[in-house]
C-alpha cells in the first residue's frame, strides 16, 4: 500500500525497494526456520550422536576449531550489521534531537498517512520501524551464520573421516604375519571392522548434508534472490545524491549482503573439495596386504566418494564459488 502513495521520485522508490527486499528475505527465512524446525532438530541430534562424537584429542580439536570459526564469522557479520543498523536507525534520531533536522523513517515513509497526522505518529512509528528493522537484522545474522555453522561442522566431520581413513590399517599389529595365520586373520578382521566404521561415518555425513539441503534449500534461494536484488538497488542508489551518512550505510549494507552470498558459496566449494579428498585418503593407508573383503569395502567407499557432497539452493543452483561469480557478473 505504501508504494501506491510514494512520491514520484526515483531515489525514494529505490530506497523503499531496498528495504522491501530486506523485509521479504528476513520474513521468509524466519518462516522457513519455523516450519522446518523438525529437520533442524534432527540435524542437531545427529551432531550429538555417537557417530559424530569422539574422544580422540586431535578429532576433538578439529570440532572445536570448526566451532571457533563459526563464532568468529558470527562476530564479524554481527559487527557489520549492527554498524549499518546504527548508522541507518539510531544516528538520524540522535542528530534530530541535537540539531533541527527532519526525522525520516528508517524503513518506509508511510506516505499513506495524511500530513496533518505525521507529527502525531512520528515517534511511535519511528520506534516501531526501528524495532522491526533491528529484529530483521538479527534474523538475518543468526539464520545465515547458523547455516555456516552446520556447514563448518560437516567439514570438520569430513576432516575426521579423512584422518581415520589414512590410519584405518593402523589396527593391524602383526604386519609380518604369514598369510593364513591366526594373527593375519585377526588383523584382517580388525581392518574390516575399521573400514566398515568409516563407511558408516561417511553415510552419516552424507545424511547430515542432505538434511542441511532439505532445511536450507529454500532459505538459500531467497538469500541469493533477495541479496542480488538488494545489491543491485544499492549500487543504483549510489548514482543519485544523498547525505553522507546514507552513503556510509549503503556501503556497509553492500559489504554485508556480498558476504551473505559469498561466504556460503566459499564454504560450499570447500565442502565439495573436502569430500573429494576422501578418495585420496582411502589409498593413503596400507591397503595392499589386506584381505579381499577389506579391499572390496574400500572400493565401495571410493565409488561412493567419487560423487562429491554438494548443497543446492532451491534445488536449482550449486552452492559454490562458480555460482557466486556468475551472480556477480550478471
ChimeraX attribute file (.defattr): number of C-alpha atoms within 10 A of each C-alpha:
attribute: neighborCount
match mode: 1-to-1
recipient: residues
	/A:1	8
	/A:2	12
	/A:3	14
	/A:4	9
	/A:5	12
	/A:6	17
	/A:7	12
	/A:8	9
	/A:9	8
	/A:10	12
	/A:11	18
	/A:12	14
	/A:13	16
	/A:14	18
	/A:15	19
	/A:16	20
	/A:17	19
	/A:18	22
	/A:19	17
	/A:20	15
	/A:21	19
	/A:22	21
	/A:23	19
	/A:24	13
	/A:25	22
	/A:26	24
	/A:27	15
	/A:28	15
	/A:29	22
	/A:30	15
	/A:31	12
	/A:32	16
	/A:33	18
	/A:34	11
	/A:35	11
	/A:36	13
	/A:37	13
	/A:38	12
	/A:39	16
	/A:40	19
	/A:41	11
	/A:42	13
	/A:43	20
	/A:44	13
	/A:45	11
	/A:46	18
	/A:47	19
	/A:48	11
	/A:49	11
	/A:50	8
	/A:51	16
	/A:52	18
	/A:53	14
	/A:54	13
	/A:55	7
	/A:56	9
	/A:57	8
	/A:58	12
	/A:59	19
	/A:60	15
	/A:61	13
	/A:62	17
	/A:63	21
	/A:64	14
	/A:65	15
	/A:66	21
	/A:67	16
	/A:68	14
	/A:69	15
	/A:70	20
	/A:71	16
	/A:72	13
	/A:73	15
	/A:74	19
	/A:75	14
	/A:76	12
	/A:77	22
	/A:78	19
	/A:79	14
	/A:80	17
	/A:81	23
	/A:82	16
	/A:83	16
	/A:84	23
	/A:85	20
	/A:86	15
	/A:87	20
	/A:88	23
	/A:89	23
	/A:90	13
	/A:91	13
	/A:92	20
	/A:93	20
	/A:94	12
	/A:95	13
	/A:96	14
	/A:97	12
	/A:98	9
	/A:99	9
	/A:100	8
	/A:101	12
	/A:102	11
	/A:103	15
	/A:104	14
	/A:105	20
	/A:106	23
	/A:107	22
	/A:108	20
	/A:109	19
	/A:110	15
	/A:111	15
	/A:112	12
	/A:113	12
	/A:114	8
	/A:115	9
	/A:116	8
	/A:117	9
	/A:118	13
	/A:119	9
	/A:120	10
	/A:121	12
	/A:122	13
	/A:123	14
	/A:124	11
	/A:125	16
	/A:126	20
	/A:127	14
	/A:128	12
	/A:129	17
	/A:130	20
	/A:131	13
	/A:132	15
	/A:133	20
	/A:134	16
	/A:135	13
	/A:136	19
	/A:137	19
	/A:138	16
	/A:139	17
	/A:140	24
	/A:141	23
	/A:142	14
	/A:143	17
	/A:144	22
	/A:145	23
	/A:146	15
	/A:147	18
	/A:148	21
	/A:149	20
	/A:150	21
	/A:151	23
	/A:152	23
	/A:153	22
	/A:154	24
	/A:155	25
	/A:156	24
	/A:157	25
	/A:158	22
	/A:159	19
	/A:160	22
	/A:161	24
	/A:162	23
	/A:163	16
	/A:164	21
	/A:165	25
	/A:166	18
	/A:167	16
	/A:168	26
	/A:169	22
	/A:170	16
	/A:171	16
	/A:172	19
	/A:173	13
	/A:174	13
	/A:175	14
	/A:176	9
	/A:177	13
	/A:178	11
	/A:179	12
	/A:180	8
	/A:181	9
	/A:182	11
	/A:183	17
	/A:184	21
	/A:185	18
	/A:186	15
	/A:187	21
	/A:188	22
	/A:189	17
	/A:190	19
	/A:191	22
	/A:192	23
	/A:193	15
	/A:194	20
	/A:195	21
	/A:196	17
	/A:197	17
	/A:198	22
	/A:199	21
	/A:200	14
	/A:201	19
	/A:202	22
	/A:203	14
	/A:204	17
	/A:205	24
	/A:206	19
	/A:207	14
	/A:208	20
	/A:209	21
	/A:210	17
	/A:211	18
	/A:212	20
	/A:213	20
	/A:214	19
	/A:215	21
	/A:216	26
	/A:217	20
	/A:218	18
	/A:219	25
	/A:220	25
	/A:221	18
	/A:222	20
	/A:223	24
	/A:224	23
	/A:225	15
	/A:226	21
	/A:227	23
	/A:228	19
	/A:229	15
	/A:230	24
	/A:231	20
	/A:232	15
	/A:233	22
	/A:234	21
	/A:235	13
	/A:236	13
	/A:237	20
	/A:238	14
	/A:239	9
	/A:240	10
	/A:241	10
	/A:242	11
	/A:243	7
	/A:244	9
	/A:245	14
	/A:246	16
	/A:247	17
	/A:248	14
	/A:249	20
	/A:250	22
	/A:251	15
	/A:252	19
	/A:253	21
	/A:254	19
	/A:255	16
	/A:256	22
	/A:257	19
	/A:258	18
	/A:259	15
	/A:260	20
	/A:261	23
	/A:262	21
	/A:263	19
	/A:264	21
	/A:265	21
	/A:266	17
	/A:267	18
	/A:268	24
	/A:269	21
	/A:270	18
	/A:271	25
	/A:272	18
	/A:273	15
	/A:274	20
	/A:275	26
	/A:276	18
	/A:277	17
	/A:278	25
	/A:279	22
	/A:280	15
	/A:281	18
	/A:282	25
	/A:283	15
	/A:284	15
	/A:285	15
	/A:286	14
	/A:287	16
	/A:288	10
	/A:289	12
	/A:290	20
	/A:291	17
	/A:292	12
	/A:293	13
	/A:294	22
	/A:295	16
	/A:296	12
	/A:297	15
	/A:298	21
	/A:299	15
	/A:300	12
	/A:301	21
	/A:302	19
	/A:303	11
	/A:304	15
	/A:305	20
	/A:306	13
	/A:307	12
	/A:308	17
	/A:309	19
	/A:310	19
	/A:311	26
	/A:312	20
	/A:313	19
	/A:314	17
	/A:315	13
	/A:316	9
	/A:317	14
	/A:318	17
	/A:319	24
	/A:320	22
	/A:321	19
	/A:322	13
	/A:323	18
	/A:324	20
	/A:325	12
	/A:326	9
	/A:327	14
	/A:328	14
	/A:329	7
	/A:330	7
